[in-house]
């Protein structure tokens, strides 16, 4: 329980009376697997999480590097989408494509 805040994309739900288990979900929150944890030690659970690809931070408040944002998933279902663009840049692009003289009108930019 003490190590949970260090792991990215790991959430604990306490269910009174239930044996502890790790439930692995995909990006759509569909269950992939369940692993019983009751017979495992803290170090064994940490080793398991490492093998599964969970990213462990040094401190709970540390940032997660971009390449681990979707971990433990090996590939993101969103990897082929273009990076996020602000609404301002998309409006400028639309104006530039629909109005060929847009650059002339905004010479001060």
N, C-alpha and C positions, 0 to 999 in steps of 0.2 A: 504494500500500500504506500510506503514511503517513497518509492521510486516512480510512481505513476505520473506525478507532475513533470518529470524529466522527459517523458516519452511523448513524441508528437503523434497525434491521431490515436491516442489511447485514452479511453474513458472508462471509469469504473461505475458500475451500477450495483449497489448493495441490495440483495434480495434476501430478506430474513429466512433462515432455514435451508437455503439452497447451498449446495456445494459450489465452491469457486471454480469457474471455468472461463477460459478465454474464448470469446465468440468473435470470429473473423467475418467481417462484412465487406462487400464490394462497394464501389462508388455510389451504387443505388440503394445501399443499406439492405441488400439481400444477403442472407446468411450463407457463408461459404463453408465454414467448419466450426467445430467446438472442440476445445482441448481442455481436459480436466486438469486442474491445478492443485487439488487438495494434497496430493502425494509429492509435490515438488517443493524444494527449498527456494528461498529468495534468489540465490545465485543461479539456480537452474532456470527459474522463470526469466531472469534477466538475460541469460544465455539464449533461451528460446526466443525471446523478443528480438534479440540481435539477429539470430538466424532467420527469423521471419522478415527482417528488413525494417523494423521500427527504428526511427531516428531517435537517439538519446542525446539530450542537451546536457551541458555541464551544469547549468543553473536553470531553474524553471522559467525565468524571465528572458532567457536567451532567445534570439531570433532563429528561425529554422531556415537554413539555406534553400534557395529556390529549387535546387535539384532534388531536395527531399520533401518538398511541399505536399506531394501526393503519396509519400511513403506510408505504409509499407508496400503499396502497389508498385510493381516494377515499371509499368507503363501507365501513363495517365490517359483516360479516354478523351481528354481535352487537348492532347499534345499537338494535334494538327490545326487547332483553331489559331487565328492570328492573335497576337498579344492585345491586351486591352488598350483601347484608345479613348481619350477623353472626348466628351461631346463637342468641345470646342474644335478639336482637330478634325473631327469627322464633318462638321459643318463647313469648315474652311475647304476641305477636300471636295465636298459636294458643290460648293459655290464655284470652285476653280474649274470643275469639270463641266458644269452647266453654263458658266459664263466665261468664255475664252478671254475676255478683257479684264478679268478679276484682278490680275496682278497690276495692271495699269491703274486701276481705281485705287489701289492700296499701296502706292509707292512709298509711303512713310513707314511701312512695316518692315 
